[in-house]
């Protein structure tokens, strides 16, 4: 049996029915939630509000896409929020303190974010450090670097053109949403239509078997953690452009939102199954719940409780669907 045959045997093509049903269930939950929340506030379903929520959603979505890849392999990346904060600080300090042109400062910041993701992957692959332990350590390390470089000072005064990405529209749609759409398409194609995607599913189902089948497991893992760092950096650039300032605490808790979106979208935390479309629906559902509950006058603590309840409900339904599909398959 060739590596291609083994990877193909664990690819989503044999489970399209199960994946489709999981996404349909989640979509139904999303529609019901939107309809219920729309009855609580007449501002919820307005075009301006929906577009604004899309603007706020972009950073989480960009980070959740590579997180889907990582969780499908049975891994995790807890450092993405800290990488976002480090990116923001490097961008601001490179421009304001070091005197680099802002365009070059953006490139430097993205390079640092990509390097941070590469370091995660390198230790996980070469040193066999468990992803949970490695990225938990770099969560603290990268946040500490951001705080040390910034010296608790924020950076402001960016030129007007810098805000076009985070605050302006293109063809009536928030500019960053176009970036998110392109990223979604690329991630979906990579996962569902390439050897890389089939390899990731194979790794998540049986990493040892994938190695024996000739799949370059280490190379794929190194790529997805590096990709995660780059996407966190891209989200950091957009974040700074949107809020007009740079602070070292940016991105705090982002990893939890991204993981919640991925898991809510039907990706198994144990690896081996998941889809980009499920992650997108999960991220949208969480953002709309936050917004709808806030407009309805629900306080922050209660919002977290409701989102947690929805997450548990979706996981239970997805597990039920998986068991039924396995029983009938």
C-alpha positions in Angstrom: 0.0 0.0 0.0 1.4 3.4 -0.9 1.5 6.5 1.2 -1.1 8.1 -1.1 -3.4 5.1 -0.7 -3.1 5.1 3.1 -3.7 8.9 3.4 -6.6 8.7 1.0 -8.2 5.9 3.1 -8.3 8.3 6.1 -9.3 11.4 4.1 -12.7 13.0 4.5 -14.0 11.5 1.2 -15.1 8.4 3.0 -16.9 10.4 5.7 -18.5 13.2 3.7 -21.9 12.2 4.9 -20.9 12.5 8.5 -19.1 15.8 8.0 -22.0 17.2 6.0 -24.5 16.2 8.7 -22.4 17.7 11.5 -22.2 21.0 9.5 -25.9 20.9 8.8 -26.7 20.4 12.5 -24.4 23.3 13.4 -25.9 25.5 10.7 -29.4 24.8 12.1 -28.2 25.8 15.6 -26.8 29.0 14.1 -30.1 29.8 12.3 -32.1 29.1 15.4 -29.8 31.2 17.5 -29.9 34.1 15.1 -33.7 34.0 14.9 -34.1 34.0 18.7 -31.6 36.8 19.2 -33.2 38.9 16.4 -36.4 39.0 18.5 -34.5 40.5 21.4 -33.1 43.5 19.6 -34.1 45.3 16.4 -30.4 46.3 15.8 -29.2 42.7 15.6 -30.0 41.8 12.0 -29.2 45.2 10.5 -26.6 45.3 7.7 -24.3 47.6 9.6 -24.3 45.3 12.7 -23.6 42.2 10.7 -20.8 43.8 8.7 -19.3 45.1 11.9 -19.4 41.7 13.5 -17.6 40.4 10.4 -14.9 43.0 11.1 -14.6 41.8 14.7 -14.6 38.2 13.7 -11.7 38.3 11.3 -8.8 37.9 13.7 -10.3 34.9 15.4 -11.2 33.3 12.1 -7.7 33.8 10.7 -6.2 32.0 13.7 -8.8 29.3 13.8 -8.1 28.1 10.2 -4.6 26.8 10.9 -5.8 25.7 14.4 -8.1 23.3 12.5 -5.1 21.8 10.7 -3.3 21.4 14.0 -6.2 19.9 16.0 -6.9 17.4 13.1 -3.4 16.0 13.7 -4.2 15.7 17.4 -2.1 18.7 18.4 -2.9 22.1 19.9 -1.4 25.6 19.7 -2.0 27.7 22.8 0.6 30.4 21.8 -1.4 32.1 19.0 -2.7 34.9 21.2 0.8 35.7 22.5 2.2 35.6 18.9 -0.5 38.1 17.9 0.6 40.4 20.8 4.2 40.0 20.0 3.5 40.8 16.3 1.7 44.0 17.3 4.6 45.1 19.5 7.3 44.3 17.0 5.3 46.2 14.3 4.9 49.3 16.5 8.4 49.4 18.0 10.1 48.7 14.7 8.3 51.7 13.2 8.2 54.1 16.1 11.4 53.4 18.0 13.7 51.9 15.4 12.6 54.2 12.6 11.9 51.6 10.0 9.4 52.5 7.2 6.0 51.2 8.3 5.8 48.9 5.3 9.1 47.2 6.3 8.0 47.1 10.0 4.9 45.1 8.9 7.1 42.6 7.0 9.4 42.3 10.0 6.5 41.7 12.3 5.1 39.0 10.1 8.5 37.4 9.8 8.8 37.3 13.6 5.4 35.7 13.9 6.2 33.1 11.4 9.5 32.4 13.2 7.6 32.0 16.4 5.4 29.4 14.9 8.4 27.7 13.3 10.1 27.5 16.8 6.9 25.8 18.1 7.0 23.3 15.3 10.7 22.6 15.5 10.6 21.7 19.2 7.5 19.6 18.8 9.0 17.7 15.8 12.8 17.5 16.7 12.6 17.4 20.5 9.4 15.5 20.7 7.9 18.0 23.1 4.2 17.5 23.4 2.3 20.4 21.6 0.3 21.2 24.8 3.5 21.6 26.8 5.5 23.4 24.1 2.8 26.0 23.2 1.9 26.5 26.8 5.5 27.5 27.5 5.7 29.8 24.4 2.4 31.3 25.4 4.2 32.7 28.4 7.5 33.3 26.6 6.1 35.3 23.7 3.8 37.3 25.9 6.8 38.1 28.2 8.8 39.2 25.2 6.0 41.5 24.0 5.8 43.1 27.5 9.6 43.4 27.8 10.0 45.0 24.3 7.1 47.4 24.8 8.0 48.4 28.4 4.3 48.8 29.1 4.1 51.6 26.5 1.6 51.7 23.7 2.3 52.9 20.1 0.0 55.3 18.4 0.0 57.9 15.6 0.0 55.5 12.6 -0.6 57.2 9.2 -4.1 57.2 7.7 -3.3 54.6 5.0 -2.5 52.0 7.7 -6.1 52.0 8.8 -7.5 51.0 5.5 -7.1 47.3 6.2 -8.8 47.4 9.6 -11.3 50.2 9.4 -12.3 50.7 5.8 -14.5 48.9 3.3 -13.9 47.5 -0.2 -17.0 47.1 -2.4 -19.1 47.7 0.6 -17.5 44.9 2.6 -15.0 45.4 5.5 -11.5 45.1 3.9 -10.3 42.5 6.3 -13.2 40.2 5.5 -11.8 39.9 2.0 -8.5 38.6 3.5 -10.6 36.2 5.6 -12.5 34.9 2.6 -9.3 34.3 0.6 -7.8 32.5 3.6 -10.9 30.3 4.0 -10.7 29.3 0.4 -7.0 28.5 0.5 -7.3 26.5 3.8 -10.4 24.6 2.5 -8.6 23.6 -0.7 -5.4 22.6 1.2 -7.4 20.4 3.6 -9.8 18.8 1.3 -8.0 18.6 -2.1 -4.3 18.2 -1.5 -1.9 15.5 -0.4 -1.1 17.7 2.6 -4.7 17.6 3.7 -5.0 13.8 3.3 -1.7 13.5 5.2 -3.1 15.6 8.1 -6.1 13.3 8.5 -3.9 10.3 8.3 -1.6 11.7 11.1 -4.6 12.4 13.3 -6.0 8.9 12.9 -2.8 7.0 13.3 0.5 8.9 13.3 2.7 5.8 13.5 0.8 4.2 10.6 1.2 7.5 8.6 5.0 7.4 9.2 5.2 3.7 8.1 3.2 4.6 5.0 5.8 7.2 3.9 3.9 10.3 4.8 6.4 13.1 5.8 4.8 13.6 9.2 7.5 15.9 10.7 7.5 18.1 7.6 3.7 18.5 7.7 3.7 19.2 11.4 6.4 21.8 11.0 4.5 23.5 8.2 1.2 23.7 10.1 2.7 25.2 13.2 4.7 27.7 11.1 1.5 28.5 9.2 -0.3 29.1 12.5 2.4 31.6 13.5 2.1 33.4 10.2 -1.7 33.6 10.4 -1.5 34.9 14.0 0.9 37.6 12.7 -1.5 38.5 10.0 -4.3 38.7 12.5 -2.0 41.0 14.7 -1.4 43.4 11.8 -5.2 43.6 11.1 -5.9 44.0 14.9 -3.5 47.0 15.2 -5.0 48.5 12.1 -8.5 48.1 13.5 -7.9 49.5 17.0 -5.4 52.2 15.9 -2.9 51.4 18.7 -0.4 48.8 19.8 -0.4 47.1 23.3 1.4 44.1 24.6 -1.8 42.5 26.0 -3.4 42.3 22.5 -4.6 38.8 21.7 -5.1 37.7 25.3 -7.5 34.8 25.3 -7.6 34.6 21.5 -6.4 31.0 21.6 -9.5 30.0 23.6 -11.8 31.6 21.1 -10.1 29.9 18.2 -10.1 26.5 19.8 -13.8 26.9 20.7 -14.6 27.7 17.1 -12.7 24.7 15.8 -14.3 22.3 18.3 -17.7 23.8 18.0 -17.3 23.3 14.2 -17.1 19.6 14.7 -13.3 19.0 14.6 -12.4 16.2 17.0 -10.0 17.3 19.7 -8.5 13.8 19.5 -7.6 14.3 15.8 -8.6 12.6 12.6 -11.7 14.5 11.6 -12.8 18.1 11.0 -13.4 20.6 8.2 -12.8 24.3 7.5 -16.4 25.0 6.8 -17.4 23.7 10.2 -14.8 26.0 11.8 -16.1 29.0 9.9 -19.7 28.2 11.1 -18.5 27.7 14.6 -16.6 31.1 14.6 -19.6 32.9 13.2 -21.9 31.3 15.7 -19.8 32.4 18.7 -19.4 36.0 17.4 -23.1 36.4 16.7 -24.0 34.9 20.1 -21.7 37.4 21.8 -23.1 40.3 19.9 -26.8 39.3 20.2 -26.6 38.7 23.9 -24.8 42.0 24.4 -27.5 43.8 22.5 -30.1 42.0 24.5 -28.6 43.4 27.7 -27.0 40.2 28.9 -23.9 40.8 31.0 -20.5 39.4 30.1 -20.5 36.5 32.6 -23.8 35.3 31.5 -22.7 35.5 27.8 -19.8 33.1 28.6 -22.2 30.7 30.3 -24.5 30.7 27.3 -21.6 30.2 24.8 -20.3 27.3 27.0 -23.7 25.7 27.0 -24.0 26.0 23.2 -20.5 24.5 22.9 -21.4 21.5 25.1 -24.7 21.1 23.2 -23.0 21.1 19.8 -20.4 18.6 21.0 -23.0 16.3 22.3 -25.0 16.5 19.1 -21.9 16.0 17.0 -20.9 12.9 19.0 -24.4 11.5 18.6 -24.3 12.1 14.8 -20.9 10.4 14.7 -22.1 7.3 16.6 -25.2 7.0 14.4 -23.1 7.4 11.2 -20.6 4.8 12.5 -23.4 2.4 13.4 -25.0 2.7 10.0 -21.7 2.9 8.1 
